[in-house]
Amino acid sequence: MWFGIYRILAAVARALANRPSLILADEPTAALDSVHDRQVMELFSKVAHEQNAGVIVVTHDHRALDVFDRALEMEDGQLRKSHN
């Protein structure tokens, strides 16, 4: 399990190393436990603010969405503001 966590964290670090202006993350924390899930989401949020970058995260996990400035939900093909 730990190897998988470090593999995911390393992939996130590689993606952020180039200082992108837009970060697209599709289920970036699907294989992580709640502690590491939150750390990755907080890292995305921190990078967005420090580097003035946009972050779009697609996830089914709502546990750490509160770290972002804005969250949207899609249900039945309709996009709406999240209640989180």
Sine and cosine of phi, psi and omega as CSV:
sin_phi,cos_phi,sin_psi,cos_psi,sin_omega,cos_omega
0.00,0.00,-0.70,0.71,-0.03,-1.00
-0.88,0.47,-0.59,0.81,0.02,-1.00
-0.87,0.49,-0.67,0.74,0.01,-1.00
-0.89,0.46,-0.64,0.77,0.02,-1.00
-0.89,0.47,-0.74,0.67,-0.02,-1.00
-0.92,0.39,-0.55,0.84,0.04,-1.00
-0.90,0.44,-0.69,0.72,0.01,-1.00
-0.92,0.39,-0.70,0.71,0.01,-1.00
-0.89,0.46,-0.60,0.80,0.04,-1.00
-0.91,0.41,-0.63,0.78,0.03,-1.00
-0.91,0.42,-0.65,0.76,0.05,-1.00
-0.90,0.44,-0.71,0.70,0.00,-1.00
-0.87,0.48,-0.67,0.74,0.03,-1.00
-0.88,0.47,-0.66,0.75,-0.02,-1.00
-0.91,0.41,-0.57,0.82,-0.04,-1.00
-1.00,0.09,-0.29,0.96,-0.08,-1.00
-0.88,0.47,-0.50,0.86,-0.03,-1.00
-0.99,0.10,0.07,1.00,0.02,-1.00
0.80,0.61,0.86,0.52,-0.03,-1.00
-0.93,0.37,0.45,-0.89,0.06,-1.00
-1.00,0.10,-0.31,0.95,0.06,-1.00
-0.67,-0.74,0.76,-0.65,0.03,-1.00
-0.92,-0.39,0.85,-0.53,0.08,-1.00
-0.94,-0.34,0.86,-0.50,-0.06,-1.00
-0.79,-0.62,0.91,-0.42,0.00,-1.00
-0.98,-0.19,0.95,-0.31,-0.03,-1.00
0.76,0.65,0.81,0.59,-0.09,-1.00
-0.92,0.38,-0.31,0.95,-0.08,-1.00
-0.87,-0.49,0.32,0.95,-0.10,-1.00
-0.84,0.54,-0.55,0.84,-0.06,-1.00
-0.98,-0.18,0.18,0.98,-0.07,-1.00
-0.98,-0.21,0.42,-0.91,0.12,-0.99
-0.97,0.23,0.10,-1.00,-0.12,-0.99
-0.90,0.44,-0.56,0.83,0.00,-1.00
-0.92,0.39,-0.76,0.65,-0.02,-1.00
-0.95,0.31,-0.53,0.85,0.09,-1.00
-0.83,0.56,-0.78,0.63,-0.03,-1.00
-0.89,0.45,-0.65,0.76,0.00,-1.00
-0.87,0.48,-0.67,0.74,0.00,-1.00
-0.92,0.40,-0.70,0.71,0.01,-1.00
-0.89,0.45,-0.65,0.76,0.05,-1.00
-0.90,0.43,-0.59,0.81,0.05,-1.00
-0.90,0.44,-0.71,0.71,0.06,-1.00
-0.85,0.52,-0.70,0.71,-0.01,-1.00
-0.90,0.43,-0.68,0.73,0.01,-1.00
-0.89,0.46,-0.72,0.69,0.01,-1.00
-0.88,0.48,-0.67,0.75,0.00,-1.00
-0.85,0.52,-0.70,0.71,-0.02,-1.00
-0.96,0.29,-0.71,0.71,-0.06,-1.00
-0.94,0.33,-0.56,0.83,-0.07,-1.00
-0.96,-0.29,0.12,0.99,-0.02,-1.00
0.79,0.61,0.74,0.67,-0.04,-1.00
-0.95,-0.32,0.41,-0.91,0.12,-0.99
-1.00,-0.03,0.57,-0.82,0.03,-1.00
-0.76,-0.65,0.82,-0.57,0.11,-0.99
-0.87,-0.49,0.90,-0.44,0.00,-1.00
-0.91,-0.42,0.80,-0.60,0.10,-1.00
-0.97,-0.25,0.85,-0.53,-0.04,-1.00
-0.45,-0.89,0.41,-0.91,0.14,-0.99
-0.99,-0.11,-0.13,0.99,-0.09,-1.00
-0.99,-0.11,0.91,-0.42,-0.05,-1.00
-1.00,-0.05,0.03,1.00,-0.12,-0.99
-0.86,0.50,-0.58,0.82,-0.13,-0.99
-0.88,-0.47,0.26,0.96,-0.04,-1.00
-0.92,0.38,-0.32,0.95,-0.01,-1.00
-0.92,0.39,-0.18,0.98,0.02,-1.00
-0.98,0.20,-0.23,0.97,-0.03,-1.00
-1.00,-0.10,0.42,-0.91,0.00,-1.00
-0.93,0.36,-0.51,0.86,-0.06,-1.00
-0.55,-0.83,0.67,-0.75,0.04,-1.00
-0.73,-0.68,0.68,-0.73,0.04,-1.00
-0.87,-0.50,0.49,-0.87,0.06,-1.00
-0.86,-0.51,0.54,-0.84,0.11,-0.99
-0.88,-0.47,0.81,-0.59,0.05,-1.00
-0.66,-0.75,0.78,-0.63,-0.01,-1.00
0.80,0.60,0.62,0.79,0.04,-1.00
0.98,0.20,0.06,1.00,-0.01,-1.00
-0.95,-0.31,0.75,-0.66,0.02,-1.00
-0.99,-0.11,0.75,-0.67,0.01,-1.00
-0.54,-0.84,0.32,-0.95,0.03,-1.00
-0.91,0.42,0.68,-0.74,-0.02,-1.00
-0.96,0.28,0.45,-0.89,0.05,-1.00
-1.00,0.02,0.02,1.00,-0.01,-1.00
-0.96,0.29,0.00,0.00,0.00,0.00
